[in-house]
Amino acid sequence: MEKLFTYGTLRDPATQQKLLGRTLGEGAPDTLRGYRLAKLTGIHDVYSILQPHAGATVEGTLFEVTTEELAHLDAYEGDAYMRVSVRLVSKTRAWAYTENPKSSFRIHIEPPDSP
């Protein structure tokens, strides 16, 4: 099993059921340092996205998923996100979906403090 740090829509049991055919349970709370949450404006909605940012922290939930499930999530997250290995405050090594600096979607990302 793989560890996955979630902070947005992937925390939602309905989204998990839709994407993975199951819910991931309660998970475990954890914190990621060195990143902040920004806003990615999509066609119909606004999504959270992680950006590297010194001194910032993001609260989230740690789940276990299979390698096959990660592949499904990679496809769901698309070009705006990239999956990276991170070390959480708990010292756990996990995957997290962060801003993809090579994505054309970067023009739709706003810092969390913008109106």
URGIRA-V142983 format. One record per pair of residues at least 24 apart in sequence whose ideal C-beta (glycine too) atoms are under 10 Angstrom apart, sorted by the first residue. I is the first residue (numbers start at 1). GAP is how many residues later the second one is. Records with the same first field share a line. If there is no record, write none. Layout:
I: GAP + GAP
This chain:
1: 62 + 63 + 64 + 65 + 66 + 68
2: 61 + 62 + 63 + 64 + 65 + 66 + 67 + 68 + 91 + 92 + 93
3: 25 + 27 + 59 + 60 + 61 + 62 + 82 + 83 + 85 + 89 + 90 + 91 + 92 + 93
4: 56 + 57 + 58 + 59 + 60 + 61 + 65 + 66 + 69 + 79 + 90 + 91 + 92 + 93
5: 25 + 26 + 27 + 30 + 45 + 53 + 55 + 56 + 57 + 58 + 81 + 82 + 83 + 87 + 88 + 89 + 90 + 91 + 92
6: 24 + 42 + 54 + 55 + 56 + 57 + 59 + 67 + 88 + 89 + 90 + 91
7: 25 + 28 + 30 + 41 + 42 + 43 + 51 + 52 + 53 + 54 + 89 + 90
8: 29 + 32 + 39 + 40 + 41 + 42 + 50 + 52 + 89
9: 36 + 38 + 39 + 67 + 68
10: 38 + 50 + 51 + 53 + 55 + 63 + 66 + 67 + 86 + 87
11: 37 + 49 + 50 + 52
15: 61
16: 47 + 49 + 53 + 57
18: 58
19: 50 + 53 + 54 + 56 + 57 + 58
20: 45 + 46 + 48 + 49 + 50 + 52 + 53 + 56
21: 48 + 51
22: 43 + 47
23: 40
24: 37 + 38 + 39 + 40 + 41 + 45
25: 36 + 38 + 39
26: 35 + 37
27: 33 + 34 + 35 + 36 + 37
28: 32 + 33 + 34 + 35 + 36 + 60 + 62 + 64
29: 30 + 31 + 32 + 33 + 60 + 61
30: 28 + 29 + 30 + 31 + 32 + 58 + 59 + 60 + 61 + 62 + 64
31: 26 + 27 + 28 + 29 + 31 + 57 + 58 + 59
32: 24 + 25 + 26 + 27 + 28 + 30 + 54 + 55 + 56 + 57 + 62 + 64 + 66
33: 24 + 25 + 53 + 54 + 55 + 56
34: 24 + 52 + 53
35: 25 + 49 + 51 + 61 + 63 + 64
36: 75 + 76 + 77
37: 74 + 75
38: 61 + 71 + 72 + 73 + 74 + 75 + 76
39: 69 + 70 + 71 + 72 + 73 + 75
40: 40 + 41 + 59 + 63 + 65 + 66 + 68 + 69 + 70
41: 64 + 66 + 67 + 68 + 69
42: 36 + 38 + 63 + 66
43: 65
46: 62 + 64
47: 30 + 33 + 34 + 58 + 61 + 62
48: 49 + 64
49: 28 + 31 + 32 + 48 + 49 + 50 + 51 + 54 + 56 + 57 + 59 + 60 + 61
50: 31 + 32 + 34 + 36 + 46 + 47 + 48 + 49
51: 47 + 48 + 50 + 55 + 58 + 60 + 61
52: 32 + 46 + 47 + 49
53: 58 + 59
56: 56
57: 32
58: 28 + 30 + 38
59: 30
60: 28 + 34 + 36
62: 26 + 28 + 30 + 32 + 34
63: 31
64: 30
65: 30
70: 25
73: 24
78: 25 + 27
79: 24 + 25 + 26
80: 24 + 25 + 26 + 28 + 29
81: 24
